[in-house]
Amino acid sequence: MSFLSKQIDKRLAAYQRELIETHYQEVENMYRQVRGWRHDYRNHIQMMKVLAANGDLEGLKVYLDQLDTDLNTVDTVVKTGNAMADAILNSKISLAKSRGIPVQVDAHIPVKLKMSELDLCCILGNLFDNAIDASLALPEDQRLIRVYMDMKGSQLYISFTNFTASKKLPKVGKRFRTTKGEGHGFGLVRIDSIIERLDGYLSRNSEDGAFTTEILIPQV
């Protein structure tokens, strides 16, 4: 292995560690909110018992409405059937919405995947981060990320679509050109290397201001 190849491998490994750490921090933040709500659960029950005992039905209704609103902020948005996919998708959805980016997700993983959670985390995390970064260059009313995941026969199908500022992005070799730093480029390299190692299929397409990545990964 050449010196250059070793340097690239080291930088990819460092980027991967940083990526995973970031994802788990996001997931931990989400579940910290859930734990906080559960901690307060008994207090909420006691408060509602007091309101009910006093016959304050209007106060009880208002309190329940407030709890419903509070719960919606921490409730799991996506339930795919896979814990790691749920963790990554929900944390990224929360991040995207906090930056004014609507997200539409239709994701189902009804079987136990053969691929590792580490690989799944890297793929979904990178795809979502790239979609968020591209969306931030657009006015808020033009932003949208669509995610679709399901089994197609014995293969896991993953599709990410986001709108871009350019009608058609330019290509450099097999990849589309990025205006971001090298960390972004390593993210693309990481996805490609995982798909190749898993004997999967990857397609990137830029048309009419929309950028779509499609992936098929065998699970047999």
HUCORJO-V696138 format. One record per residue. N is the residue number from 1. SS is DSSP state (2 for helix, 1 for strand, 0 for the rest). PSI is psi in whole degrees, -180 to 180 (* if undefined). D_LAST is the distance of its C-alpha to the last C-alpha in whole Angstrom. Layout:
n: [N | N]
ss: [SS | SS]
psi: [PSI | PSI]
d_last: [D_LAST | D_LAST]
This chain:
n: [1 | 2 | 3 | 4 | 5 | 6 | 7 | 8 | 9 | 10 | 11 | 12 | 13 | 14 | 15 | 16 | 17 | 18 | 19 | 20 | 21 | 22 | 23 | 24 | 25 | 26 | 27 | 28 | 29 | 30 | 31 | 32 | 33 | 34 | 35 | 36 | 37 | 38 | 39 | 40 | 41 | 42 | 43 | 44 | 45 | 46 | 47 | 48 | 49 | 50 | 51 | 52 | 53 | 54 | 55 | 56 | 57 | 58 | 59 | 60 | 61 | 62 | 63 | 64 | 65 | 66 | 67 | 68 | 69 | 70 | 71 | 72 | 73 | 74 | 75 | 76 | 77 | 78 | 79 | 80 | 81 | 82 | 83 | 84 | 85 | 86 | 87 | 88 | 89 | 90 | 91 | 92 | 93 | 94 | 95 | 96 | 97 | 98 | 99 | 100 | 101 | 102 | 103 | 104 | 105 | 106 | 107 | 108 | 109 | 110 | 111 | 112 | 113 | 114 | 115 | 116 | 117 | 118 | 119 | 120 | 121 | 122 | 123 | 124 | 125 | 126 | 127 | 128 | 129 | 130 | 131 | 132 | 133 | 134 | 135 | 136 | 137 | 138 | 139 | 140 | 141 | 142 | 143 | 144 | 145 | 146 | 147 | 148 | 149 | 150 | 151 | 152 | 153 | 154 | 155 | 156 | 157 | 158 | 159 | 160 | 161 | 162 | 163 | 164 | 165 | 166 | 167 | 168 | 169 | 170 | 171 | 172 | 173 | 174 | 175 | 176 | 177 | 178 | 179 | 180 | 181 | 182 | 183 | 184 | 185 | 186 | 187 | 188 | 189 | 190 | 191 | 192 | 193 | 194 | 195 | 196 | 197 | 198 | 199 | 200 | 201 | 202 | 203 | 204 | 205 | 206 | 207 | 208 | 209 | 210 | 211 | 212 | 213 | 214 | 215 | 216 | 217 | 218 | 219 | 220]
ss: [0 | 0 | 2 | 2 | 2 | 2 | 2 | 2 | 2 | 2 | 2 | 2 | 2 | 2 | 2 | 2 | 2 | 2 | 2 | 2 | 2 | 2 | 2 | 2 | 2 | 2 | 2 | 2 | 2 | 2 | 2 | 2 | 2 | 2 | 2 | 2 | 2 | 2 | 2 | 0 | 2 | 2 | 2 | 2 | 2 | 2 | 2 | 2 | 2 | 2 | 2 | 2 | 2 | 0 | 0 | 0 | 2 | 2 | 2 | 2 | 2 | 2 | 2 | 2 | 2 | 2 | 2 | 2 | 2 | 2 | 2 | 2 | 0 | 0 | 0 | 0 | 0 | 0 | 0 | 0 | 0 | 0 | 2 | 2 | 2 | 2 | 2 | 2 | 2 | 2 | 2 | 2 | 2 | 2 | 2 | 2 | 2 | 2 | 0 | 0 | 0 | 0 | 1 | 1 | 1 | 1 | 1 | 0 | 0 | 0 | 0 | 0 | 0 | 0 | 0 | 0 | 2 | 2 | 2 | 2 | 2 | 2 | 2 | 2 | 2 | 2 | 2 | 2 | 2 | 2 | 2 | 2 | 2 | 2 | 2 | 0 | 0 | 0 | 0 | 2 | 2 | 2 | 0 | 0 | 1 | 1 | 1 | 1 | 1 | 1 | 1 | 1 | 0 | 0 | 1 | 1 | 1 | 1 | 1 | 1 | 1 | 1 | 1 | 0 | 0 | 0 | 0 | 0 | 0 | 0 | 1 | 1 | 0 | 0 | 1 | 1 | 0 | 0 | 0 | 0 | 0 | 2 | 2 | 2 | 2 | 2 | 2 | 2 | 2 | 2 | 2 | 2 | 2 | 2 | 2 | 2 | 2 | 0 | 0 | 0 | 1 | 1 | 1 | 1 | 1 | 1 | 1 | 0 | 0 | 1 | 1 | 1 | 1 | 1 | 1 | 1 | 1 | 1 | 0 | 0]
psi: [132 | 164 | -41 | -42 | -41 | -41 | -41 | -43 | -41 | -43 | -36 | -42 | -42 | -42 | -41 | -45 | -42 | -40 | -49 | -42 | -42 | -46 | -45 | -30 | -41 | -43 | -43 | -39 | -41 | -46 | -22 | -38 | -42 | -45 | -36 | -41 | -41 | -36 | -36 | -4 | -48 | -40 | -39 | -42 | -44 | -41 | -42 | -34 | -40 | -46 | -41 | -41 | -32 | -1 | 18 | 76 | -35 | -42 | -38 | -41 | -45 | -42 | -42 | -39 | -40 | -41 | -38 | -43 | -42 | -42 | -36 | -24 | -18 | -6 | 146 | 123 | -43 | 132 | 97 | -23 | -6 | 122 | -43 | -44 | -43 | -45 | -49 | -48 | -46 | -38 | -39 | -35 | -45 | -43 | -45 | -45 | -34 | -19 | 15 | 33 | 110 | 147 | 132 | 123 | 131 | 96 | 128 | 126 | 86 | 0 | 162 | 124 | 146 | -29 | 156 | 157 | -32 | -46 | -43 | -42 | -46 | -44 | -55 | -42 | -46 | -45 | -43 | -42 | -42 | -41 | -40 | -47 | -42 | -37 | -32 | -18 | -6 | 157 | 151 | -34 | -5 | 2 | 139 | 135 | 130 | 132 | 131 | 131 | 135 | 171 | 133 | 96 | -122 | 16 | 142 | 123 | 129 | 130 | 128 | 130 | 134 | 156 | 152 | 163 | -25 | 145 | -39 | 121 | 141 | 150 | 146 | 106 | -126 | -7 | 155 | 143 | 141 | 144 | 2 | -180 | -178 | -21 | -40 | -44 | -39 | -32 | -43 | -42 | -41 | -46 | -48 | -43 | -37 | -47 | -40 | -44 | -32 | 8 | 39 | -173 | 137 | 135 | 132 | 134 | 133 | 110 | 138 | 40 | 11 | 138 | 125 | 133 | 128 | 137 | 138 | 128 | 117 | 143 | 27 | *]
d_last: [32 | 34 | 36 | 35 | 31 | 32 | 34 | 31 | 28 | 31 | 31 | 28 | 27 | 30 | 29 | 26 | 28 | 30 | 27 | 26 | 29 | 30 | 27 | 28 | 32 | 31 | 29 | 32 | 34 | 33 | 32 | 36 | 37 | 35 | 37 | 40 | 40 | 39 | 42 | 45 | 43 | 46 | 49 | 48 | 48 | 51 | 53 | 52 | 53 | 57 | 56 | 56 | 59 | 61 | 60 | 59 | 57 | 57 | 56 | 53 | 52 | 52 | 50 | 47 | 47 | 47 | 44 | 42 | 43 | 42 | 39 | 37 | 38 | 35 | 33 | 29 | 29 | 25 | 23 | 20 | 18 | 17 | 20 | 19 | 19 | 22 | 24 | 24 | 24 | 27 | 29 | 28 | 30 | 33 | 33 | 33 | 36 | 38 | 38 | 39 | 36 | 34 | 31 | 29 | 25 | 23 | 20 | 18 | 14 | 14 | 11 | 11 | 9 | 7 | 10 | 13 | 16 | 18 | 16 | 16 | 20 | 20 | 19 | 20 | 24 | 24 | 24 | 26 | 29 | 29 | 29 | 32 | 34 | 34 | 35 | 38 | 40 | 40 | 43 | 41 | 42 | 39 | 37 | 33 | 30 | 27 | 24 | 21 | 17 | 15 | 12 | 12 | 10 | 6 | 8 | 10 | 14 | 17 | 20 | 23 | 27 | 30 | 34 | 35 | 39 | 39 | 38 | 36 | 35 | 36 | 33 | 33 | 31 | 28 | 28 | 31 | 34 | 34 | 37 | 36 | 36 | 34 | 32 | 31 | 30 | 28 | 26 | 25 | 24 | 22 | 20 | 20 | 19 | 16 | 15 | 15 | 14 | 11 | 11 | 12 | 15 | 18 | 21 | 24 | 27 | 31 | 33 | 36 | 36 | 32 | 29 | 26 | 22 | 19 | 16 | 12 | 9 | 6 | 4 | 0]
